[in-house]
């Protein structure tokens, strides 16, 4: 039905991948505790979704991009959960905490960078904290000829 209305010019075209992201963020944030939702909602809406809209307007927002954006939001949620287990807030964060996070959760290391940058820009955490991107690893064994 929507496709027919778009074809008729009644409704504007819709980027399905962008719609997937916005709907997923709304559902995910609704399930969070208030203290986390108050941080994740603006991060997701004003950083992740805003950038996704910009990419969509250029026709460059793919399903893979949607999955990557969801991964960035999930990494932020996992990071806030981890901070809670450490009895820390963003304002108490120190470099040693970030280093521990990056070592304990190597798969979330690079996905955590957008949230850290966003939090730092809004002065929610101390400046000069960094999560280093992991270097691409070379294969451990080379095949002999």
TORPA-4810 file (N, C-alpha, C, O; in nm, 3 decimals):
<nodes>
NODE_1_0.082_-0.119_0.000_0.000_0.000_0.000_0.087_0.126_0.000_0.062_0.219_-0.077_X
NODE_2_0.190_0.128_0.088_0.277_0.246_0.094_0.348_0.265_-0.038_0.364_0.378_-0.084_X
NODE_3_0.391_0.154_-0.100_0.459_0.163_-0.229_0.372_0.230_-0.333_0.420_0.309_-0.414_X
NODE_4_0.244_0.199_-0.332_0.149_0.258_-0.426_0.136_0.409_-0.400_0.132_0.488_-0.494_X
NODE_5_0.128_0.447_-0.273_0.116_0.589_-0.238_0.243_0.666_-0.275_0.236_0.783_-0.313_X
NODE_6_0.359_0.601_-0.263_0.485_0.665_-0.304_0.486_0.683_-0.454_0.522_0.790_-0.504_X
NODE_7_0.447_0.578_-0.527_0.443_0.584_-0.673_0.347_0.693_-0.721_0.374_0.761_-0.820_X
NODE_8_0.237_0.708_-0.651_0.138_0.810_-0.688_0.182_0.951_-0.648_0.118_1.049_-0.685_X
NODE_9_0.291_0.961_-0.573_0.340_1.092_-0.532_0.272_1.147_-0.409_0.293_1.263_-0.373_X
NODE_10_0.190_1.066_-0.343_0.120_1.111_-0.223_0.215_1.109_-0.102_0.212_1.198_-0.018_X
NODE_11_0.297_1.005_-0.096_0.396_0.993_0.011_0.536_1.007_-0.049_0.560_0.965_-0.162_X
NODE_12_0.629_1.066_0.028_0.767_1.073_-0.022_0.832_0.934_-0.013_0.790_0.851_0.067_X
NODE_13_0.935_0.909_-0.094_1.005_0.781_-0.084_1.066_0.765_0.055_1.103_0.863_0.120_X
NODE_14_1.075_0.642_0.098_1.126_0.613_0.232_1.250_0.526_0.220_1.250_0.428_0.145_X
NODE_15_1.353_0.559_0.293_1.473_0.477_0.299_1.448_0.369_0.404_1.444_0.397_0.524_X
NODE_16_1.430_0.248_0.358_1.395_0.138_0.449_1.504_0.113_0.554_1.473_0.082_0.668_X
NODE_17_1.630_0.126_0.515_1.739_0.104_0.611_1.739_0.210_0.720_1.764_0.180_0.837_X
NODE_18_1.711_0.334_0.682_1.702_0.441_0.780_1.582_0.418_0.872_1.590_0.441_0.993_X
NODE_19_1.471_0.374_0.814_1.352_0.344_0.895_1.380_0.230_0.993_1.336_0.234_1.108_X
NODE_20_1.454_0.129_0.948_1.493_0.020_1.038_1.571_0.074_1.157_1.547_0.036_1.272_X
NODE_21_1.666_0.163_1.130_1.749_0.219_1.236_1.665_0.301_1.334_1.674_0.280_1.455_X
NODE_22_1.584_0.392_1.284_1.506_0.479_1.374_1.408_0.398_1.458_1.391_0.426_1.577_X
NODE_23_1.345_0.297_1.399_1.254_0.212_1.475_1.328_0.129_1.578_1.282_0.114_1.691_X
NODE_24_1.444_0.076_1.540_1.524_-0.005_1.632_1.570_0.080_1.750_1.563_0.036_1.865_X
NODE_25_1.617_0.201_1.723_1.663_0.289_1.831_1.548_0.319_1.927_1.565_0.314_2.048_X
NODE_26_1.431_0.351_1.874_1.316_0.382_1.959_1.282_0.264_2.050_1.260_0.282_2.170_X
NODE_27_1.278_0.144_1.993_1.247_0.024_2.073_1.356_-0.003_2.177_1.326_-0.035_2.293_X
NODE_28_1.479_0.010_2.136_1.592_-0.021_2.225_1.600_0.078_2.341_1.618_0.037_2.455_X
NODE_29_1.587_0.205_2.312_1.594_0.308_2.417_1.477_0.292_2.514_1.493_0.315_2.634_X
NODE_30_1.361_0.255_2.464_1.243_0.238_2.550_1.264_0.129_2.655_1.202_0.132_2.761_X
NODE_31_1.351_0.034_2.627_1.376_-0.077_2.720_1.486_-0.048_2.821_1.509_-0.127_2.912_X
NODE_32_1.554_0.064_2.806_1.667_0.097_2.894_1.620_0.160_3.024_1.514_0.223_3.029_X
NODE_33_1.700_0.144_3.130_1.672_0.220_3.252_1.684_0.370_3.220_1.760_0.409_3.132_X
NODE_34_1.611_0.451_3.291_1.606_0.594_3.264_1.745_0.658_3.262_1.774_0.741_3.176_X
NODE_35_1.830_0.620_3.356_1.964_0.682_3.363_2.045_0.655_3.237_2.126_0.738_3.197_X
NODE_36_2.023_0.540_3.173_2.094_0.509_3.049_2.022_0.569_2.929_2.086_0.619_2.836_X
NODE_37_1.891_0.565_2.931_1.813_0.621_2.819_1.840_0.770_2.804_1.842_0.822_2.692_X
NODE_38_1.861_0.839_2.916_1.888_0.983_2.911_2.020_1.016_2.841_2.039_1.129_2.797_X
NODE_39_2.110_0.920_2.831_2.235_0.939_2.759_2.229_0.879_2.619_2.276_0.939_2.522_X
NODE_40_2.171_0.760_2.609_2.170_0.689_2.480_2.077_0.758_2.380_2.110_0.767_2.262_X
NODE_41_1.962_0.806_2.425_1.867_0.870_2.332_1.931_0.987_2.257_1.928_0.988_2.134_X
NODE_42_1.988_1.086_2.327_2.048_1.196_2.250_2.168_1.153_2.167_2.188_1.204_2.057_X
NODE_43_2.247_1.059_2.216_2.359_1.008_2.136_2.308_0.945_2.007_2.358_0.973_1.898_X
NODE_44_2.207_0.859_2.021_2.153_0.790_1.904_2.083_0.886_1.809_2.103_0.880_1.688_X
NODE_45_2.001_0.976_1.863_1.923_1.065_1.776_2.007_1.175_1.713_1.990_1.205_1.595_X
NODE_46_2.096_1.235_1.789_2.169_1.352_1.739_2.305_1.319_1.680_2.366_1.404_1.615_X
NODE_47_2.353_1.200_1.701_2.481_1.162_1.642_2.463_1.051_1.539_2.497_1.069_1.422_X
NODE_48_2.409_0.940_1.581_2.398_0.823_1.493_2.291_0.845_1.385_2.321_0.834_1.266_X
NODE_49_2.168_0.875_1.426_2.059_0.889_1.328_2.079_1.012_1.241_2.051_1.008_1.121_X
NODE_50_2.128_1.119_1.298_2.153_1.240_1.218_2.253_1.211_1.106_2.232_1.252_0.992_X
NODE_51_2.360_1.141_1.139_2.459_1.104_1.037_2.399_1.007_0.936_2.427_1.016_0.816_X
NODE_52_2.315_0.915_0.983_2.250_0.820_0.892_2.158_0.893_0.794_2.152_0.857_0.677_X
NODE_53_2.087_0.994_0.842_2.000_1.073_0.753_2.082_1.144_0.646_2.041_1.152_0.530_X
NODE_54_2.196_1.196_0.686_2.284_1.265_0.591_2.332_1.166_0.483_2.331_1.197_0.364_X
NODE_55_2.373_1.047_0.526_2.417_0.946_0.429_2.302_0.899_0.342_2.320_0.874_0.223_X
NODE_56_2.184_0.887_0.401_2.066_0.845_0.325_2.030_0.946_0.217_1.992_0.909_0.106_X
NODE_57_2.043_1.074_0.250_2.009_1.178_0.151_2.102_1.174_0.031_2.067_1.223_-0.077_X
NODE_58_2.219_1.116_0.049_2.314_1.100_-0.062_2.300_0.962_-0.128_2.375_0.930_-0.221_X
NODE_59_2.205_0.882_-0.079_2.185_0.749_-0.134_2.291_0.649_-0.091_2.314_0.549_-0.160_X
NODE_60_2.355_0.676_0.022_2.465_0.591_0.067_2.437_0.520_0.198_2.531_0.483_0.268_X
NODE_61_2.315_0.500_0.233_2.285_0.434_0.360_2.237_0.293_0.332_2.122_0.271_0.293_X
NODE_62_2.325_0.197_0.352_2.298_0.058_0.320_2.254_-0.019_0.444_2.254_0.032_0.556_X
NODE_63_2.215_-0.144_0.421_2.179_-0.231_0.532_2.300_-0.254_0.622_2.287_-0.258_0.745_X
NODE_64_2.417_-0.269_0.562_2.540_-0.287_0.641_2.567_-0.164_0.728_2.612_-0.177_0.842_X
NODE_65_2.540_-0.045_0.675_2.557_0.078_0.753_2.459_0.079_0.870_2.495_0.119_0.981_X
NODE_66_2.337_0.036_0.845_2.236_0.027_0.951_2.285_-0.066_1.062_2.274_-0.033_1.181_X
NODE_67_2.338_-0.182_1.024_2.387_-0.277_1.124_2.505_-0.219_1.202_2.515_-0.238_1.323_X
NODE_68_2.592_-0.147_1.133_2.705_-0.083_1.200_2.660_0.022_1.300_2.715_0.033_1.409_X
NODE_69_2.560_0.100_1.261_2.508_0.203_1.352_2.442_0.139_1.474_2.458_0.188_1.586_X
NODE_70_2.369_0.032_1.453_2.310_-0.040_1.567_2.421_-0.092_1.659_2.408_-0.087_1.781_X
NODE_71_2.529_-0.140_1.599_2.643_-0.188_1.677_2.705_-0.078_1.761_2.747_-0.102_1.874_X
NODE_72_2.712_0.043_1.708_2.766_0.157_1.784_2.677_0.192_1.903_2.727_0.224_2.011_X
NODE_73_2.546_0.186_1.883_2.453_0.214_1.993_2.463_0.103_2.098_2.466_0.132_2.218_X
NODE_74_2.469_-0.021_2.054_2.481_-0.132_2.149_2.612_-0.124_2.228_2.614_-0.155_2.347_X
NODE_75_2.719_-0.084_2.162_2.847_-0.069_2.232_2.836_0.038_2.340_2.890_0.022_2.449_X
NODE_76_2.767_0.147_2.310_2.747_0.254_2.409_2.666_0.202_2.528_2.697_0.233_2.643_X
NODE_77_2.563_0.124_2.499_2.481_0.066_2.607_2.566_-0.028_2.691_2.562_-0.023_2.814_X
NODE_78_2.642_-0.114_2.625_2.730_-0.206_2.698_2.832_-0.132_2.783_2.863_-0.173_2.895_X
NODE_79_2.884_-0.022_2.729_2.981_0.058_2.804_2.917_0.118_2.929_2.976_0.113_3.037_X
NODE_80_2.798_0.173_2.916_2.729_0.229_3.033_2.698_0.121_3.135_2.710_0.143_3.256_X
NODE_81_2.657_0.003_3.088_2.633_-0.108_3.180_2.761_-0.146_3.254_2.760_-0.170_3.375_X
NODE_82_2.872_-0.151_3.180_3.001_-0.185_3.240_3.040_-0.080_3.343_3.086_-0.114_3.452_X
NODE_83_3.023_0.048_3.310_3.053_0.154_3.407_2.974_0.132_3.536_3.026_0.151_3.646_X
NODE_84_2.848_0.092_3.522_2.766_0.066_3.639_2.822_-0.046_3.725_2.820_-0.038_3.848_X
NODE_85_2.872_-0.152_3.661_2.931_-0.263_3.738_3.059_-0.220_3.808_3.099_-0.280_3.908_X
NODE_86_3.123_-0.116_3.756_3.246_-0.063_3.818_3.215_0.048_3.918_3.306_0.106_3.978_X
NODE_87_3.085_0.078_3.936_3.039_0.185_4.025_3.100_0.320_3.984_3.146_0.398_4.067_X
NODE_88_3.097_0.344_3.852_3.151_0.467_3.795_3.045_0.538_3.713_2.954_0.476_3.659_X
NODE_89_3.058_0.669_3.704_2.978_0.748_3.612_3.071_0.798_3.502_3.193_0.786_3.513_X
NODE_90_3.014_0.855_3.397_3.097_0.910_3.290_3.191_1.018_3.344_3.306_1.028_3.300_X
NODE_91_3.143_1.099_3.437_3.226_1.208_3.489_3.345_1.156_3.571_3.444_1.227_3.589_X
NODE_92_3.336_1.033_3.620_3.445_0.974_3.699_3.542_0.893_3.614_3.642_0.841_3.665_X
NODE_93_3.514_0.881_3.488_3.593_0.798_3.398_3.738_0.845_3.390_3.764_0.965_3.379_X
NODE_94_3.830_0.751_3.395_3.972_0.780_3.378_4.029_0.691_3.268_3.967_0.592_3.229_X
NODE_95_4.146_0.727_3.219_4.207_0.651_3.110_4.225_0.504_3.147_4.206_0.416_3.063_X
NODE_96_4.262_0.477_3.270_4.283_0.337_3.311_4.154_0.256_3.301_4.158_0.137_3.271_X
NODE_97_4.040_0.321_3.325_3.912_0.251_3.310_3.888_0.217_3.164_3.845_0.106_3.131_X
NODE_98_3.915_0.314_3.076_3.897_0.288_2.932_3.990_0.178_2.883_3.951_0.095_2.802_X
NODE_99_4.112_0.178_2.933_4.207_0.074_2.893_4.156_-0.064_2.936_4.165_-0.160_2.860_X
NODE_100_4.103_-0.071_3.057_4.047_-0.198_3.105_3.929_-0.240_3.019_3.919_-0.357_2.980_X
NODE_101_3.840_-0.146_2.988_3.725_-0.175_2.901_3.772_-0.231_2.766_3.720_-0.331_2.719_X
NODE_102_3.870_-0.165_2.707_3.918_-0.205_2.575_3.983_-0.343_2.578_3.971_-0.419_2.482_X
NODE_103_4.051_-0.375_2.687_4.115_-0.506_2.698_4.011_-0.614_2.723_4.017_-0.722_2.664_X
NODE_104_3.915_-0.586_2.810_3.812_-0.685_2.844_3.712_-0.708_2.731_3.655_-0.816_2.721_X
NODE_105_3.692_-0.608_2.647_3.593_-0.619_2.540_3.653_-0.574_2.406_3.613_-0.471_2.352_X
NODE_106_3.747_-0.652_2.355_3.815_-0.610_2.231_3.722_-0.597_2.111_3.749_-0.519_2.021_X
NODE_107_3.613_-0.673_2.110_3.522_-0.665_1.995_3.440_-0.536_1.997_3.387_-0.495_1.894_X
NODE_108_3.430_-0.473_2.113_3.354_-0.347_2.124_3.445_-0.225_2.124_3.397_-0.112_2.129_X
NODE_109_3.574_-0.247_2.118_3.671_-0.139_2.126_3.642_-0.027_2.025_3.617_0.087_2.066_X
NODE_110_3.644_-0.056_1.897_3.626_0.050_1.798_3.481_0.100_1.794_3.457_0.216_1.760_X
NODE_111_3.385_0.014_1.828_3.245_0.056_1.829_3.216_0.153_1.943_3.116_0.225_1.940_X
NODE_112_3.303_0.156_2.044_3.284_0.246_2.159_3.334_0.387_2.132_3.298_0.480_2.204_X
NODE_113_3.417_0.403_2.031_3.479_0.533_2.003_3.376_0.643_1.975_3.390_0.753_2.029_X
NODE_114_3.272_0.619_1.892_3.176_0.729_1.868_3.109_0.780_1.996_3.091_0.901_2.011_X
NODE_115_3.073_0.690_2.087_3.009_0.734_2.211_3.106_0.812_2.298_3.069_0.913_2.358_X
NODE_116_3.229_0.767_2.305_3.329_0.839_2.383_3.353_0.979_2.326_3.360_1.076_2.402_X
NODE_117_3.365_0.989_2.195_3.384_1.121_2.131_3.265_1.211_2.156_3.280_1.329_2.189_X
NODE_118_3.145_1.156_2.142_3.023_1.232_2.165_3.017_1.280_2.311_2.986_1.396_2.337_X
NODE_119_3.047_1.190_2.404_3.043_1.224_2.547_3.146_1.330_2.582_3.119_1.420_2.662_X
NODE_120_3.264_1.319_2.523_3.370_1.415_2.550_3.332_1.553_2.495_3.355_1.654_2.561_X
NODE_121_3.276_1.557_2.375_3.237_1.684_2.314_3.131_1.756_2.397_3.123_1.879_2.395_X
NODE_122_3.052_1.681_2.470_2.947_1.740_2.555_2.992_1.756_2.699_2.911_1.787_2.787_X
NODE_123_3.118_1.733_2.723_3.178_1.746_2.856_3.110_1.658_2.961_3.099_1.695_3.077_X
NODE_124_3.066_1.541_2.917_3.007_1.444_3.008_3.114_1.359_3.074_3.090_1.297_3.178_X
NODE_125_3.231_1.355_3.012_3.344_1.283_3.069_3.469_1.370_3.054_3.468_1.465_2.976_X
NODE_126_3.574_1.338_3.126_3.695_1.420_3.118_3.753_1.424_2.977_3.738_1.328_2.901_X
NODE_127_3.819_1.534_2.942_3.882_1.543_2.810_4.006_1.454_2.802_4.056_1.405_2.903_X
NODE_128_4.054_1.435_2.682_4.179_1.363_2.655_4.173_1.213_2.683_4.278_1.148_2.692_X
NODE_129_4.055_1.157_2.697_4.044_1.012_2.709_4.039_0.953_2.569_3.972_1.008_2.481_X
NODE_130_4.107_0.843_2.547_4.108_0.782_2.414_4.096_0.631_2.424_4.145_0.568_2.518_X
NODE_131_4.030_0.576_2.325_4.033_0.432_2.301_4.106_0.417_2.169_4.059_0.463_2.065_X
NODE_132_4.218_0.354_2.174_4.296_0.335_2.052_4.226_0.232_1.964_4.177_0.130_2.012_X
NODE_133_4.223_0.261_1.835_4.173_0.161_1.741_4.274_0.049_1.736_4.395_0.074_1.732_X
NODE_134_4.226_-0.073_1.737_4.320_-0.185_1.732_4.384_-0.192_1.594_4.319_-0.172_1.491_X
NODE_135_4.512_-0.221_1.593_4.583_-0.235_1.467_4.536_-0.361_1.397_4.506_-0.461_1.461_X
NODE_136_4.531_-0.354_1.266_4.495_-0.474_1.190_4.600_-0.580_1.217_4.720_-0.554_1.211_X
NODE_137_4.554_-0.698_1.248_4.647_-0.803_1.284_4.687_-0.883_1.162_4.606_-0.915_1.075_X
NODE_138_4.814_-0.913_1.157_4.864_-0.999_1.051_4.834_-1.143_1.085_4.818_-1.176_1.203_X
NODE_139_4.825_-1.230_0.986_4.801_-1.370_1.017_4.914_-1.426_1.103_5.030_-1.390_1.086_X
NODE_140_4.879_-1.514_1.194_4.978_-1.574_1.283_5.068_-1.674_1.213_5.182_-1.694_1.254_X
NODE_141_5.017_-1.736_1.109_5.094_-1.838_1.037_5.086_-1.809_0.889_4.980_-1.776_0.836_X
NODE_142_5.199_-1.822_0.824_5.202_-1.808_0.679_5.215_-1.945_0.618_5.285_-2.032_0.671_X
NODE_143_5.149_-1.964_0.509_5.152_-2.094_0.443_5.284_-2.108_0.367_5.323_-2.019_0.292_X
NODE_144_5.351_-2.220_0.387_5.476_-2.246_0.315_5.444_-2.292_0.174_5.342_-2.355_0.149_X
NODE_145_5.535_-2.259_0.082_5.511_-2.299_-0.058_5.543_-2.443_-0.078_5.529_-2.495_-0.189_X
</nodes>
